[in-house]
Structures are given as structure tokens and as C-alpha cells.
């Protein structure tokens, strides 16, 4: 189950071919082992994390992790553990790669209607991994002829993904000197692969307690949106979809033969709607999100919360405050409503109103990284540095690659008198933002202040971190 023209498989295979040493495949599997699969996935994951915008809000990531875990608990034993990442991208897509790395685009959450439908996409993707479809395709390839087109396919995806200037430059670099050629056929899942993933995905869904009919519903949504054919930016040679109507018919026929207690399952979409609201309010284009709320009609308290976030984004501050208060009145003990309203007041500089809201949200959900982050900043505003730094250290532990978290960790440490720690965290922040000049400035400051073995070790760890990121820049 892929987004427009099934670009995921092409992206994955293209990038793996670029990143990995050549594998001489003499037969199906050949020398491409499970260890190779795991290493391929690890390198691909590092590439994605270095070049694509990730969603770090634990309200979203914890939910998606839970969906994947629920499915994984019912897949055959695998020689690796599954890891889930949420990518900020409007494509209605998810994909999984060798080694158990699973990626979910925010567009998938935004454009589907139920949790079961999201689970259907994930189940299908997990099936591609458990059936080793990617590994088998790589083993079948003659890499000498495939290498010439790998950059073209990867570059095509990166341009389509809309990852900003850096992504576009990367795509351009990968495409230089590459040609698609007839060998692009090797970079497609076969119809048999897709049917097998549909079949196994239905098994995973049913065993996990989801309604397998949601897989057919999801295909119907994609078909009506013409997601896989309508984007004229998608090269035709990336298309691998078997006819969706045939697949929908197969799924419906198989589901019809399942017990009624399976096909009549009703999902609780409460958590899904909360996450969908956050994705729409925080990550969708503000004008698009605002239009959606304005056209919806009657708004639930959750809708009011989402609308308030969007109103704040477009600087309708008075309207936003009134809408936040309306949502909070309907959900006075909801940690998400408390958190978002507290963040609003913090950003307006009204710390007295922000403090009780954020503190109550933290009591109700002490593990939420975003609530911890703003509580730490609030403590910093009141010069309560030991407590602020302790809270921010927990956020850094949870979100080590978030440049904003590193920036505020650096500020808190610097203001408290820890100049070494302050400069080192600012070096991380600017490195993660791609600002090499500022990163180098703060690194040299930290290096000059490193007087004990622990500090020198931290500088060495940063050097290794920077070297790894440099190797992943293409």
C-alpha cells in the first residue's frame, strides 16, 4: 500500500543501493543475509533521520508506536526489533524497511478516517518486511546495471517529498549523471509481492483485534483521491500498483468469509482523533487547517482546541485565547488541553497563567516531553536553574536530536554558570540545524573549556556525531 505511484519501495531500494557496498547475488538471497538486512535498515534509518523532518511530539509518537507494537505482537518472530518514526510530510504513506524500521508520514494520519485504516497500511507494510520482499529484490539485482539509476529514483522521491531546499539540493545531486533505463523494472514490488502483503496484512490485522475490512476502506480512499496516479510530478516508471479495484475485491471477498465477530469489530477512535487534531493544528499549513475548521460546522471540544492552536499560529491572539478557554472549560482535566493552553500563554509571555496549566498537565502526564520542555523553560524564566536543568535533561534524553531542545538546554546551562555544557549543547543545536559555522564556533568554545576526562569525552562524542552526519550528507 503506497502513496503516489508507490514511491516508497523505489526510494528505499535506491537509497540502500547508494548507501551499501555492492552485494553479489548469485541466487534468491545469495550472499544477502539477515545481518545485511539489519545493517541496511540501520543505515537507511540514519539517512532518514539526518535528512527528513521528524515529529517529536510524544503525544503523536507514543500513539503511533502503540499501533505498530499492537501489530508486531502478532507477526512471526523476527531477528530484529521494530522501531517506529513519524515523518512530517503530507504524503498519505507509510513504509517499512529491512531491519524492522517503520516510517509513518503525517499525511497518512491526516487523510484517513479511523485507527483501523492506519493499522491497515501499517500491517501491509510490516508484511513486506516479514516476507523479506526488499531483500529478495536486492538479491535478484545485477547491481552493476542498477547503480546508474539508483540516484535518479532517490532524487525523484526527494524532490516530490517536498523536503525544502536541502532536500531539493540532495535530490539534484543524486540525479546527476543517472538514467532510469530499462533496469528500473527491478525496483518495483511485483504484483505477487503486493498480493502477499495484502494477504499477510489482513492476517496481522485480524489477529491484532482490528477490523480487516479497513484495508479495503483505505484502498477505496486512495482510489477516490487518485493519490497514486493524479500527481503529475510522479514519474510513470515509479508506478508499481496492481489494479486497486482487483485488490479491493480480493480483500472484500476474503473478509466476507471471516467470522462475524471479526468483521463487526468497532474501533475506539478517541486517541486517533486526538493525534489527528494535533497533526492538523500544528503541522498542516495554517491556512489549510483554518479553512478546514471554518468549514466543519459544529465543533467538538477537541476541534475547538485544534482551532485555537491554528488561530495562535496565524496571530489571531484574542480569538485564540477565547477558543482555548472554551476548549479548556469543556476539558478541564485533559492533559492535552492543559498543555496546549499553557504553551499558548507561555509564548505570549504570560507566565502566571501558563504555570498552573503546565504543572497540572505534567502531574496528569509526567512522561510527556513537550510538557516537560515548557515546564523546564518556565522554571528557567524564574531562575530556578537546578530544577529547570533536571527537567530539560530528561527532555534531551527523550529527544536528543531536536535542535530546539538542545538550544534551550544550552541556554539554561550557560545561564546557570556551566559554560562548557552550554556551548556544547549549542553546538549540537546548530549542527542539527545545518548551521556549520555556528556549530563550529560553539564546539571550539566547548573544546577550550574541556578540562576533565568526562568533558573531553563529551567533545569526542560530538566529533563522532558530526562525522556520522557528514557521511550521511550526499
C-alpha positions in Angstrom: 0.0 0.0 0.0 1.9 3.0 -1.2 1.3 6.7 -1.8 1.5 8.3 -5.2 2.9 5.8 -7.7 4.3 3.6 -5.0 7.5 5.7 -4.5 8.3 4.2 -1.1 9.8 0.9 -2.5 11.7 2.8 -5.1 13.1 5.3 -2.6 14.1 2.5 -0.2 15.8 0.4 -2.8 17.5 3.3 -4.5 18.9 4.7 -1.2 20.0 1.3 0.0 21.9 0.7 -3.2 23.6 4.1 -2.9 24.5 3.6 0.8 25.5 -0.1 0.9 28.5 -1.8 -0.6 27.7 -4.0 -3.6 26.2 -7.3 -2.8 26.9 -10.1 -5.3 23.6 -12.1 -5.5 24.1 -15.4 -7.1 20.5 -16.7 -6.3 17.5 -15.6 -4.4 19.0 -14.2 -1.2 22.5 -15.2 -2.4 25.0 -13.6 0.0 22.5 -11.0 1.3 22.0 -12.2 4.9 19.8 -11.3 7.8 22.7 -9.3 9.1 22.9 -7.4 5.8 19.2 -6.6 6.1 19.7 -5.3 9.6 22.7 -3.2 8.6 20.8 -1.9 5.5 17.9 -0.8 7.7 20.2 0.9 10.2 22.0 2.9 7.6 18.7 3.8 5.9 17.3 4.9 9.2 20.3 7.1 9.9 19.9 8.6 6.5 16.2 9.4 7.0 16.8 10.9 10.5 19.5 13.2 9.1 17.6 14.4 6.0 13.9 14.4 6.8 11.8 16.4 9.3 10.8 14.2 12.2 7.8 14.6 14.5 9.0 14.6 18.1 5.7 15.3 19.9 5.3 12.3 22.2 1.5 12.6 22.0 1.9 11.6 18.4 4.9 9.3 18.5 3.6 7.3 21.5 0.3 6.7 19.8 1.9 5.5 16.5 4.4 3.3 18.4 1.5 1.7 20.1 -0.2 0.9 16.8 2.9 -0.7 15.4 3.5 -2.7 18.6 0.0 -4.0 18.7 0.5 -5.4 15.2 4.1 -6.6 15.8 2.9 -8.6 18.8 1.1 -10.8 16.2 3.7 -11.2 13.5 6.0 -14.2 13.3 9.2 -13.9 15.4 11.8 -11.7 13.7 15.6 -11.5 14.2 15.3 -7.7 14.9 13.2 -5.3 16.9 10.9 -2.9 15.2 11.5 0.8 15.5 8.9 3.5 14.5 9.5 7.0 13.3 6.9 9.7 12.3 7.9 11.9 9.5 6.4 15.3 8.9 5.3 15.0 5.3 1.9 15.4 3.6 2.0 12.2 1.6 -0.6 9.6 2.5 2.1 7.0 3.1 3.9 4.7 5.5 6.7 2.2 4.7 8.8 -0.3 6.5 12.4 -1.4 5.6 14.6 -4.3 6.3 15.7 -4.5 9.9 12.3 -3.5 11.2 12.4 0.3 10.7 8.8 1.6 10.2 8.1 5.2 9.0 4.7 6.9 9.1 4.0 10.1 7.3 1.7 12.7 8.9 -0.3 12.8 5.7 -1.4 9.3 6.4 -2.8 10.2 9.8 -4.4 13.4 8.4 -6.1 11.8 5.4 -7.5 8.6 6.8 -10.6 8.4 9.0 -10.1 5.7 11.6 -7.4 4.0 13.6 -8.2 0.7 11.8 -7.4 2.3 8.5 -4.0 3.5 9.7 -3.4 0.0 11.1 -4.3 -1.5 7.7 -1.5 0.5 6.0 1.0 -0.5 8.7 0.0 -4.2 8.6 0.6 -4.2 4.8 4.0 -2.6 5.2 5.0 -4.9 8.0 4.2 -7.8 5.8 6.6 -6.6 3.2 9.3 -6.8 5.8 8.4 -10.1 7.3 8.2 -11.6 3.8 11.6 -10.1 3.0 10.4 -8.7 -0.3 13.0 -5.9 -0.4 15.9 -8.2 0.5 14.8 -10.7 -2.2 14.6 -7.9 -4.8 18.1 -6.8 -3.9 19.4 -10.3 -4.2 17.9 -10.6 -7.7 19.5 -7.4 -8.9 22.6 -7.0 -11.0 24.0 -4.0 -9.2 26.3 -3.0 -12.0 23.3 -2.1 -14.1 21.1 -0.9 -11.3 23.6 1.6 -9.8 23.2 4.0 -12.7 19.5 4.5 -12.0 19.6 4.5 -8.1 20.3 8.2 -7.9 17.6 9.1 -10.3 15.0 7.2 -8.3 16.1 8.6 -5.0 16.3 12.1 -6.4 12.9 11.8 -7.9 11.4 10.9 -4.5 13.3 13.6 -2.6 12.0 16.3 -5.0 8.4 15.0 -4.7 8.6 14.7 -0.9 8.9 18.5 -0.6 11.6 18.4 2.0 12.8 22.0 1.4 15.9 23.4 -0.2 18.3 20.9 1.4 16.2 18.0 0.2 15.9 19.5 -3.3 19.7 20.0 -3.5 20.2 16.4 -2.3 17.8 15.2 -5.0 19.6 17.2 -7.6 22.9 15.8 -6.6 21.7 12.2 -6.7 20.2 12.6 -10.1 23.3 14.0 -11.8 24.7 11.5 -14.3 21.9 8.9 -13.6 19.5 7.5 -16.1 16.4 5.5 -15.4 16.9 2.8 -18.1 15.1 -0.4 -18.5 16.6 -1.8 -15.3 14.2 0.4 -13.3 11.8 -2.6 -13.5 13.9 -4.3 -10.9 13.0 -1.6 -8.4 9.3 -2.5 -8.2 7.4 -4.8 -6.0 5.8 -7.4 -8.1 2.0 -7.9 -8.1 2.7 -11.1 -6.3 4.6 -9.2 -3.6 1.6 -6.8 -3.2 -0.9 -9.6 -3.0 1.2 -11.4 -0.4 1.4 -8.2 1.6 -2.3 -7.7 1.4 -2.9 -11.3 2.5 -0.5 -11.3 5.4 -1.6 -7.8 6.4 -5.1 -9.0 6.7 -3.9 -11.8 9.0 -1.9 -9.3 11.2 -4.9 -7.0 11.4 -7.4 -9.8 12.4 -5.0 -11.2 15.0 -4.4 -7.8 16.5 -8.1 -7.1 17.0 -8.6 -4.7 14.1 -11.4 -4.9 11.6 -9.7 -6.2 8.4 -12.4 -4.5 6.2 -10.5 -1.3 7.0 -7.9 -2.4 4.4 -10.4 -2.2 1.6 -11.7 1.1 3.0 -8.2 2.5 2.8 -7.7 1.4 -0.8 -11.1 3.0 -1.6 -9.9 6.3 0.0 -6.7 6.2 -2.1 -8.6 5.3 -5.2 -11.1 8.1 -4.8 -8.3 10.6 -4.1 -6.4 9.2 -7.0 -3.4 9.5 -4.8 -1.3 7.1 -6.8 -1.9 8.5 -10.3 -3.1 12.1 -10.1 0.2 13.8 -9.2 1.9 14.7 -12.4 5.2 15.1 -10.6 5.4 11.4 -10.1 7.4 9.7 -12.9 5.4 6.9 -14.6 8.3 4.5 -14.2 7.9 4.6 -10.4 4.4 3.1 -10.6 4.0 -0.5 -9.3 0.4 -0.7 -8.2 -1.6 -3.7 -9.3 -5.1 -2.6 -10.1 -6.6 -1.3 -6.9 -10.1 -2.4 -7.8 -8.9 -6.0 -8.1 -7.1 -5.8 -4.7 -10.2 -4.3 -3.1 -12.4 -7.1 -4.5 -9.9 -9.7 -3.2 -9.9 -8.2 0.3 -13.6 -7.8 0.5 -14.1 -11.4 -0.7 -11.7 -12.7 1.9 -13.2 -10.6 4.7 -16.7 -11.8 3.8 -15.6 -15.3 4.7 -14.3 -14.3 8.1 -16.4 -14.8 11.3 -18.9 -12.0 12.0 -17.2 -11.2 15.4 -14.2 -10.1 13.4 -15.9 -8.2 10.6 -18.2 -6.4 13.1 -15.4 -5.0 15.3 -15.8 -1.4 16.2 -12.7 0.6 16.9 -12.3 3.3 19.6 -11.0 6.3 17.6 -10.6 8.6 20.6 -6.8 8.5 20.6 -6.7 8.6 16.8 -8.8 11.8 16.7 -6.6 13.5 19.3 -3.4 12.7 17.3 -5.1 13.7 14.0 -6.1 17.0 15.7 -2.5 17.7 16.7 -1.2 16.9 13.2 -3.8 19.2 11.6 -3.4 22.0 14.0 0.4 22.0 14.4 1.8 20.5 11.2 -0.6 21.2 8.4 -0.3 24.5 6.5 -2.1 27.1 8.8 -4.4 28.5 6.1 -5.5 25.0 5.1 -6.1 23.9 8.7 -8.0 27.1 9.4 -10.2 26.6 6.3 -10.9 23.0 7.5 -12.2 24.2 10.9 -14.2 27.1 9.4 -16.0 24.7 7.1 -16.6 21.9 9.5 -19.7 23.3 11.1 -20.3 22.2 14.7 -17.0 21.8 16.5 -16.3 19.4 19.3 -14.2 20.5 22.3 -11.3 18.7 20.6 -11.9 20.7 17.5 -12.0 23.9 19.5 -8.6 23.0 20.9 -7.2 22.4 17.4 -8.8 25.6 16.1 -7.2 27.6 19.0 -3.8 26.3 18.1 -4.2 27.3 14.5 -5.6 30.8 15.4 -2.4 31.3 17.5 -0.3 30.3 14.6 -1.8 33.0 12.4 -1.5 35.6 15.2 -5.2 35.9 15.9 -4.3 36.1 19.6 -7.6 37.3 21.0 -9.6 34.8 19.1 -7.1 32.0 20.1 -7.4 32.8 23.8 -11.2 32.7 23.8 -11.2 29.5 21.8 -8.6 27.9 24.2 -10.7 28.9 27.2 -13.8 27.4 25.6 -12.0 24.1 24.9 -10.5 24.1 28.4 -13.9 24.7 30.0 -15.1 21.5 28.3 -12.0 19.5 29.1 -10.7 20.9 32.4 -8.7 17.8 33.3 -7.4 16.8 29.8 -3.6 16.9 29.8 -3.5 17.8 26.1 -5.9 20.8 26.5 -3.9 21.9 29.6 -0.6 21.6 27.8 -1.6 23.4 24.6 -3.3 26.2 26.5 -0.2 26.5 28.8 2.1 26.7 25.8 -0.1 29.4 24.3 0.2 31.6 27.5 3.9 30.9 27.8 4.5 32.1 24.2 2.6 35.2 25.0 4.9 35.8 27.9 2.1 35.4 30.5 4.0 33.0 32.8 1.5 33.4 35.7 -1.3 31.9 33.5 1.0 29.3 31.9 2.5 27.9 35.1 -0.6 26.2 36.7 -1.7 24.8 33.4 1.6 23.3 32.6 2.2 22.0 36.1 -1.3 20.3 36.1 -0.6 18.8 32.7 2.7 17.4 34.0 1.0 15.8 37.0 -1.5 14.1 34.7 1.1 13.0 32.2 4.6 13.2 33.6 6.2 11.5 30.7 5.1 14.0 28.0 8.3 15.5 26.6 6.7 18.7 25.3 5.1 19.4 28.7 8.4 18.8 30.4 10.1 21.1 27.9 7.9 24.1 28.6 7.9 23.4 32.3 11.7 23.5 32.2 11.7 26.8 30.3 9.2 28.2 32.7 11.5 27.3 35.6 14.3 28.9 33.8 12.4 32.1 33.5 12.1 32.1 37.3 15.9 31.4 37.6 15.2 28.0 39.2 18.1 26.5 37.3 18.7 23.2 39.1 15.1 22.1 38.7 14.9 23.5 35.1 18.1 21.7 34.1 17.0 18.5 35.6 13.7 18.6 33.6 15.5 19.6 30.4 18.0 16.8 30.8 15.0 14.4 30.7 13.8 16.0 27.5 17.2 15.7 25.9 17.3 12.1 26.9 14.0 11.6 25.1 14.7 13.9 22.1 18.5 14.1 21.7 18.3 15.2 18.1 15.8 18.0 18.5 17.7 21.3 17.8 15.2 23.4 19.8 15.6 21.2 22.9 19.4 21.4 22.6 19.3 25.1 22.2 17.3 25.7 25.4 19.4 23.1 27.2 22.5 25.2 26.2 20.9 28.4 27.3 19.9 27.0 30.7 23.3 25.6 31.4 25.1 28.8 30.2 22.9 31.0 32.4 23.5 28.7 35.4 27.2 29.1 35.0 28.1 25.8 33.2 29.7 27.4 30.1 31.2 24.2 28.8 27.8 22.4 28.8 26.1 25.5 27.4 28.4 25.8 24.4 28.4 22.0 23.7 24.6 21.9 23.6 24.5 24.9 21.3 27.0 23.2 19.1 24.6 20.2 18.9 21.7 22.6 18.2 23.4 24.4 15.3 24.8 21.2 13.9 21.3 19.7 13.8 20.0 22.8 12.1 22.7 22.6 9.4 24.5 25.8 10.5 28.0 24.5 10.4 29.6 27.9 11.1 27.8 28.5 14.4 28.2 24.8 15.4 32.0 25.1 14.9 32.1 28.3 16.9 30.4 26.7 19.9 32.3 23.5 19.6 35.7 25.3 19.8 34.5 27.2 22.8 33.5 23.9 24.5 36.7 22.3 23.4 38.8 25.1 25.0 36.8 24.6 28.3 37.1 20.9 28.4 39.4 20.3 31.4 38.5 17.0 32.8 38.2 13.5 31.2 34.4 13.5 31.2 34.2 16.8 29.3 36.9 15.7 26.8 34.9 12.5 26.2 31.8 14.6 25.5 33.7 16.6 22.9 34.9 13.4 21.3 31.3 12.1 21.2 30.3 15.3 19.4 33.1 14.9 16.9 31.9 11.3 16.2 28.3 12.6 15.9 29.3 15.3 13.5 31.4 12.8 11.4 28.5 10.4 11.1 26.1 13.2 10.0 28.7 14.4 7.5 28.9 10.9 6.0 25.2 10.9 5.6 25.1 14.2 3.7 25.1 13.5 0.0 
